[in-house]
């Protein structure tokens, strides 16, 4: 994208937001988007997959710049394809309804995109917990023990990356690689898989911490388990499509599950406790140490952090293995989510 230093020549922007039953979150999200200081946001497309909770009506009533667009395909991947096709502008800001955006989010995104020469740019994923367990989730998912070296979770300086949270980009680069995949992936795999195809096509993806937003993560153990189990399935579906993984860190939780379960099985078969004691003991020690570190924050209870760590690791690992089972048996992945995702 051609750079410009003249603020009056900055391009118009379309904001695209996939939705499905998001009434509880969408007002605050849209309020933050309507308050953006970038003067050239011409439209906010709420691309809705058939909400039955009043999401569509609420969004349509808020501001003339908000336009509700039907998404017959239901999923976020389908919503992005519909939104990109319907957008009035080539420059697109992809947003999520469970996020609040600081007033300079769009202007910082556009400026960083031009300055860096990157093709896709986004900010770090900054989680905010609303419950005691949610605060533990926020702490765990911004630690390396919780999510490995996924830089978009905790980057403090601008750098090129494998993928980013949400992002700002010229929609033509997405068209060039065939758009978002609506059919062949587990639902919620669309962003990381598209980023993988863009990088293979020679496109640069970049994180810039000046792009600021606040994301509300899962607030209960059950919803966190479902989310991370699905993330594991997502990586398996990407593996099936491309015969490789975008990066290899998903194999760490898989190795944890296989090692611990295998150790227990070996102990049962040989009646020697050491086979299970070594992997389980090592993992428990590391988990306890990590929980104490994030538990130094007075808002994060160490036992809740331990539970969040365990759920992230085990749900992800088991989800990936379930996905491998689907590959081995030729069963399809779930391209559409259940009605409630939260």
C-alpha positions in Angstrom: 0.0 0.0 0.0 1.4 3.4 -1.0 2.4 5.5 2.0 1.3 9.1 2.6 2.4 11.6 5.2 -0.5 14.0 4.6 -3.3 13.3 7.2 -5.9 14.8 4.7 -5.0 12.2 2.1 -5.4 9.2 4.4 -7.8 6.7 2.8 -11.4 6.0 3.7 -11.9 2.9 5.9 -14.6 0.3 6.2 -14.9 -1.5 9.5 -16.2 -5.1 9.2 -17.6 -7.0 12.3 -18.9 -10.6 12.1 -21.8 -11.2 14.6 -24.0 -14.0 15.9 -26.1 -13.4 19.0 -23.9 -10.6 20.4 -26.5 -8.3 21.9 -24.8 -8.4 25.4 -21.5 -7.0 23.9 -22.3 -5.1 20.8 -23.4 -1.8 22.2 -20.2 -1.1 24.0 -18.2 -2.3 21.1 -20.0 -0.1 18.6 -19.8 2.9 21.0 -16.0 2.6 21.0 -16.0 2.3 17.2 -18.3 5.2 16.6 -16.0 7.3 18.9 -12.9 6.8 16.7 -10.8 9.9 16.0 -10.0 8.8 12.4 -12.2 11.1 10.3 -12.5 8.8 7.3 -14.4 5.8 8.8 -17.3 5.8 6.3 -19.1 2.7 7.4 -19.3 0.0 10.0 -20.6 -3.3 8.5 -22.2 -5.6 11.1 -22.2 -8.8 9.1 -24.8 -11.0 11.0 -25.2 -14.7 10.7 -28.9 -14.8 11.7 -28.9 -13.5 15.3 -32.1 -14.2 17.3 -31.3 -12.2 20.4 -31.9 -8.6 19.0 -28.3 -8.0 17.9 -29.4 -6.9 14.4 -32.0 -4.5 15.7 -29.8 -2.9 18.3 -26.9 -2.4 15.8 -29.2 -0.9 13.2 -30.7 1.6 15.7 -27.3 3.1 16.8 -25.9 5.3 14.0 -26.4 5.9 10.2 -22.8 4.7 9.7 -23.7 1.2 11.0 -25.1 -1.0 8.3 -26.3 -4.6 9.0 -25.5 -7.0 6.3 -26.9 -10.6 6.1 -24.5 -13.5 6.3 -26.3 -16.6 5.1 -23.1 -18.7 5.8 -23.3 -17.9 9.5 -19.6 -18.3 10.4 -17.0 -15.5 10.9 -15.2 -16.7 7.7 -18.3 -16.3 5.7 -19.0 -13.0 7.3 -15.6 -11.6 6.4 -16.1 -12.7 2.7 -19.5 -11.1 2.7 -18.2 -8.0 4.4 -15.2 -7.6 2.1 -17.4 -7.9 -0.9 -19.9 -5.4 0.4 -17.4 -2.8 1.7 -17.3 0.6 0.0 -13.6 0.9 0.6 -10.5 -1.2 -0.1 -8.9 -0.5 3.3 -10.6 -2.6 5.9 -10.4 -2.9 9.7 -11.5 -6.3 10.9 -13.1 -6.1 14.4 -14.7 -8.4 17.0 -17.7 -7.6 19.1 -16.2 -8.8 22.3 -13.5 -6.0 22.2 -13.4 -2.4 23.2 -11.3 -0.1 20.9 -9.4 2.9 22.1 -10.4 6.1 20.2 -7.1 6.1 18.2 -7.4 2.4 17.2 -8.2 3.0 13.6 -5.8 6.0 13.1 -3.0 4.1 14.8 -3.7 1.1 12.6 -3.7 3.1 9.3 -0.6 5.1 10.3 1.3 1.9 11.3 0.3 0.2 8.1 1.7 3.0 6.0 4.8 3.6 8.0 5.8 -0.1 8.2 5.1 -1.0 4.6 3.4 -4.2 5.9 0.4 -5.8 4.2 -1.5 -6.7 7.4 -1.2 -5.0 10.7 -2.7 -5.4 14.2 -2.1 -4.8 17.8 -1.5 -7.1 20.8 -4.5 -9.0 22.2 -5.0 -7.4 25.6 -7.5 -9.4 27.7 -9.5 -8.0 30.6 -11.2 -10.4 33.0 -14.6 -9.5 34.4 -14.8 -12.3 37.0 -12.3 -13.8 39.4 -11.7 -16.7 36.9 -11.7 -14.3 34.0 -8.8 -12.3 35.5 -6.9 -15.5 35.9 -7.6 -16.3 32.2 -6.4 -12.9 31.2 -3.1 -13.4 33.1 -2.5 -16.9 31.8 -3.2 -16.0 28.2 -0.6 -13.2 28.3 2.1 -15.5 29.6 4.5 -17.7 27.7 3.6 -20.7 29.8 0.0 -20.2 28.9 0.2 -19.7 25.1 3.8 -20.3 24.1 5.6 -17.8 21.8 2.4 -16.4 20.1 3.7 -12.8 20.0 0.4 -11.1 19.4 -0.5 -12.0 23.0 2.2 -9.9 24.6 4.3 -7.9 22.1 5.6 -4.7 23.6 7.4 -3.5 20.5 6.6 -3.4 16.8 7.7 -6.5 14.9 6.8 -8.9 12.1 4.8 -11.9 13.1 3.0 -15.1 12.0 -0.4 -13.7 12.7 -2.1 -10.8 14.6 -5.3 -10.2 16.5 -7.9 -8.9 14.1 -6.1 -6.5 11.8 -6.1 -3.7 9.1 -5.4 -4.5 5.5 -6.2 -3.8 1.9 -9.0 -6.3 1.0 -7.4 -6.9 -2.4 -4.6 -9.0 -0.8 -7.3 -11.3 0.6 -9.0 -11.6 -2.7 -5.6 -12.5 -4.3 -5.2 -15.6 -2.1 -8.8 -16.7 -2.5 -10.6 -15.1 0.5 -11.4 -16.6 3.9 -11.9 -20.4 3.8 -15.6 -21.1 4.7 -15.6 -24.8 4.0 -12.5 -26.8 4.8 -11.6 -25.6 8.3 -12.9 -26.0 11.9 -14.8 -22.8 12.7 -12.5 -20.1 14.3 -9.5 -21.3 12.3 -10.1 -18.7 9.6 -7.7 -15.9 10.7 -4.6 -17.9 11.4 -5.1 -20.0 8.3 -5.5 -16.9 6.1 -2.4 -15.4 7.7 -0.5 -18.6 6.8 -1.6 -18.3 3.1 -0.7 -14.6 3.0 2.8 -15.3 4.3 3.3 -18.0 1.8 2.3 -15.5 -0.9 5.1 -13.2 0.4 2.9 -10.8 2.4 4.2 -9.2 5.6 2.1 -9.4 8.8 3.1 -7.0 11.6 2.2 -6.3 15.2 2.3 -2.7 16.6 1.6 -2.1 20.3 0.3 1.4 19.4 -2.8 -0.3 18.2 -4.7 -0.6 21.4 -7.9 -2.5 22.3 -9.3 -4.5 25.2 -10.6 -8.0 24.7 -12.9 -9.8 27.1 -11.8 -13.5 27.3 -13.9 -16.4 28.5 -15.0 -16.0 32.1 -15.8 -19.5 33.2 -13.9 -22.8 33.1 -16.4 -24.5 30.9 -16.4 -21.8 28.2 -12.6 -21.7 28.3 -12.4 -25.4 27.8 -14.7 -25.3 24.8 -12.7 -22.5 23.3 -9.3 -24.1 23.6 -10.5 -27.5 22.6 -11.9 -25.9 19.5 -8.5 -24.1 18.9 -6.8 -27.5 18.9 -9.3 -28.7 16.4 -8.6 -25.6 14.3 -4.9 -26.4 14.0 -5.7 -30.0 13.0 -8.0 -28.8 10.3 -5.2 -26.5 9.0 -2.8 -29.4 9.1 -5.2 -31.4 6.9 -5.7 -28.6 4.4 -2.0 -27.7 4.0 -0.2 -30.9 5.0 1.8 -28.8 7.5 1.2 -26.5 10.4 1.6 -22.7 10.2 4.0 -23.0 13.2 4.9 -25.9 15.5 4.0 -24.7 19.0 0.6 -26.5 18.9 2.5 -29.7 19.3 3.7 -28.7 22.8 0.3 -29.3 24.5 -0.1 -32.4 22.4 3.2 -33.7 23.7 2.0 -32.9 27.3 -1.2 -34.9 26.9 0.5 -37.8 25.2 3.4 -37.8 27.7 1.2 -37.7 30.8 -1.4 -40.2 29.6 1.3 -42.5 28.2 3.1 -42.3 31.6 0.0 -43.3 33.5 -0.6 -46.2 31.0 3.0 -47.4 31.4 2.7 -47.2 35.2 -0.5 -49.3 35.1 1.1 -51.8 32.7 4.4 -52.2 34.6 3.2 -51.4 38.1 6.1 -48.9 38.3 5.0 -45.5 39.5 8.0 -43.6 38.0 6.6 -43.8 34.5 3.7 -41.5 35.5 5.4 -39.7 38.4 8.1 -38.1 36.1 5.9 -36.4 33.5 3.0 -35.6 35.9 5.4 -34.4 38.6 7.4 -32.2 36.2 4.2 -30.7 34.8 2.7 -30.0 38.2 5.9 -28.3 39.4 6.0 -26.1 36.3 2.3 -25.3 36.6 2.6 -24.4 40.3 5.6 -22.1 39.7 3.8 -20.4 36.8 0.6 -19.9 38.8 2.6 -18.4 41.7 4.2 -15.9 39.3 1.0 -14.6 37.8 -0.6 -14.9 41.2 1.7 -12.2 42.4 -1.0 -9.9 40.9 -3.4 -9.2 43.7 -6.3 -9.6 41.3 -5.3 -13.2 40.3 -5.7 -16.1 42.6 -3.0 -18.7 42.1 -5.4 -21.7 42.2 -7.5 -20.1 39.5 -4.5 -19.4 37.4 -3.5 -23.1 37.8 -6.9 -24.2 36.6 -6.8 -21.8 33.7 -3.3 -23.1 32.7 -4.4 -26.7 32.9 -7.5 -26.1 30.9 -5.6 -24.2 28.1 -3.0 -26.9 27.9 -5.2 -30.0 28.1 -8.2 -28.8 26.2 -5.9 -27.7 23.3 -3.9 -30.9 23.3 -7.0 -33.1 23.4 -8.7 -31.0 20.8 -5.8 -31.4 18.4 -5.8 -35.1 19.0 -9.5 -35.2 18.3 -8.8 -33.4 15.1 -6.2 -36.0 14.1 -8.8 -38.6 14.7 -11.1 -36.9 12.3 -8.3 -36.8 9.7 -7.5 -40.5 10.2 -11.2 -41.5 9.8 -12.0 -39.1 7.0 -14.7 -37.3 9.0 -15.3 -33.6 8.3 -14.5 -30.7 10.6 -17.3 -28.5 12.0 -17.3 -25.4 9.7 -20.2 -23.9 11.8 -20.3 -23.3 15.5 -23.1 -24.3 17.9 -25.6 -21.6 18.4 -23.9 -20.2 21.6 -20.1 -19.7 21.4 -19.8 -18.1 24.9 
